[in-house]
Amino acid sequence: MIAIVDYGMGNLRSVQKGFEHAGVADVLVTSDPSVVASAEGVVLPGVGAFRDAAAHLRETGMREAVLERIGRGVPFLGICLGMQLLADVGLEDGEWEGLGVLGGTCERLPGGVKVPHIGWNTVAYPRASALFAGIPENTAFYFVHSYHLVPADPACVVGTAEYGVGFAAAVERESVYAVQFHPEKSSAAGLLLLGNFGEIAREGRHR
């Protein structure tokens, strides 16, 4: 079972429906840390403020459940805010502690461009990733964000995009994957990516 973490931010049903349309049936939206603790894949989506999301994860016990699964090598997918929360620190209206999984900071997009960044942007692949299997380089995905993850280790970046500045559109390290765009809103390519993560979780279950 793949658990989609419900922490009160974002249209989680659309993510669940995206997985179902991609042929990944065993997906559950949950706000129960004990369900996450037994999941064979974890998805952390979301929109909204870094501070509020990080606080909610702490207060509900979901932070510990997510980090425990990651620590055990269970496949994890962060989407949009879920990617940004992998940072050590979020710099939105102050400094707020993130999950610290990939390190680095979550920073605002640069001045000189309209923020939030809303729309379709192509993604280049600095290196191969199973997450993008079957998806040609420079495919367009749908973005909605004002901040972006600046990971401590640039080697984890598997997708880049340009919007006033080059930024990490996708990252991967061991069993941790994350994307800044919304695959559930990115047409056929996004559904293929969700299907790829479903396969990654399935393979992880049978190792």
N, C-alpha and C positions, 0 to 999 in steps of 0.2 A: 504494500500500500504506500502511495505517495501522499504525504500530508502537506496541505497548503495551510500555512500559518495564518490564522485570523487574529489580527491585533487591532481591529477596528479601523483600518485605513485602506481604502481602495475597494474596487469592485472585484471581490475575490471570486464571485460566481463566474465572471467572464474568463478568468484564468482556468477555473475548473472545466468550463465548457470548451476552452481551447484544447486542453488535454484530451477531453472526450472526443472532440472532432478529429484529433490527431491519432485516435485509436488507442489511447491510454485510458482504460476504463476504471482502474482501481485507484481513484483519486478522491480524497476527502478533505473538505474545508473544516478546520478544527481550531477551537480556542483552548483545547485541553492539552496541557503539557504532557500528560501521561500517554496520549495518543501519539504525539510527536516522538516520544521516547521509544516507541516500538515501530516507528515508520522505517520503510526501506528506501525512502527518498524524501527529502524535505524541500519545500518551495517557500521562499520568503518574498512575496510581492509587496506592493504598496505604493501609495502616493501620499504627499503631505510633508509635515515637518520632521526633520531628523530627531530633534529633541523629544517630541511627543512620542514618536515611534520607539525610540530607545527606552524611554521611561516606561512605556506600556509593556515592553518585553520584560523589563526587570520586575515590574510590579506583579505581573501575572505568573512568573516562574518560567515563562517561555524562553527567556534568554538562556537559562541553564540547560533546558531541554534541547534547544537548537545547537548550542556549543557542544553538548555531550554527543549528539549524533555526528557532528562534524569531526569531533575528536576520534570517533570510532571508524571514520572513513566512509560513512554513509553518504551517498551522492546528495549534493545540495545545490539548489538553483536560486540565486537572488535575482529579482526583477525590479528594475528602476530604483526606488528607495531601498529595496532589499539588497541591491548591489552596494549602494552608498553606505549602508550600515555595517559593511565589512571593514570599514576604516577604523583606525584607532580613535579618530576625533572627527566630529562634524562641525564645520565652521559656519553655521547658520544662526545668526542672531546670538552669538556667543560661541563657547566651546563646549561640546557635549560628547560624552564617552560613547563610542560605538562598540561593536562586537570584537574588534581587534583581530579579526581572522586573517586579513591580508595586510594589515598595517596601513600607514599612510593617512591621508586626510580626505575629507569630502569638502570640496571648495566650490564657490559660485562661479558660473560661467563668466568670461571676461566682459568688461565694458565694451561698448561699440557694437554689440549685437542685441537684437531684441530678445528679452528674457521674459517668460520661459521660452525655451527652444521647443517649438511644436511643429511636427511634420515629418516627412520622409527624408531620410539621409542614407546614403550608401555606406557600407561597412567594408573596410579592407582587413585582410588577415595577415598580421605579422608572422604568425606561425599556425600550423595546422591544429585543429581541435575537433574532437568527436562531436562537439555540440553543433558544428556547422557542416557535418557530413551531408553531402548531396546538395549543398546550398552554394552556388557560385560566388566567388569573391565579387565585391561591389554590388551585391544585392541590397536593395533599399529596405529599411525597417522603420517602424513608426516610433518617434521619440516625443516625450513630453517631460521636460525637466528644466530646472534652473541651476542645479548643482551637479557635480560629477566627481567620481572617485579618482584620486591621484594615488595609486598604490605605491607602497614603499619599494616594491621590487618590480620595475618595469617589465621584467621577463615574464610575468604572469599575464600580460596583456595578449589576448588572442583576437581582438577585434578593435579597430580604431575608426573614428569618424571625425569630421571637421565641422565646426560651427564657431567661427571666430578664432578658434584654436583647435589643434588636434587634441582629442581626448580619448580615454579608454571607453570603448563601447561594449567590450566583453572581456572577461578575465577568466583564467583557469589556473588552479593550483591543486594538484592531487585530485581529491574528489569534490572540490569546491568549484562551482561554475557560477557566473553571474553576467547579466546583460543590463545595459542602461536603457535600452529600448523596451517596448512592450511587444513581445512575440504574439500575445493573444489578440493584438490589434494589427498585426503585420501580415495579414493575408496568408497565402499558401506557404511562403517561406517561414513565417513565424510558427505556423502549425507544424512544419517539418522540424523546426528546432525543438519544439515541445516534444514531438515524437522521439527525436534523438535523445533528449534527456530521459524520457521514459525508458528507452532502450539501455541507456547508461545505468539507470536504477535497477533494471531487470538483470543486467549482467552482474552488477554488484551483489545482488541477492544470491546469485548462483555461483559465486567464486568459491 
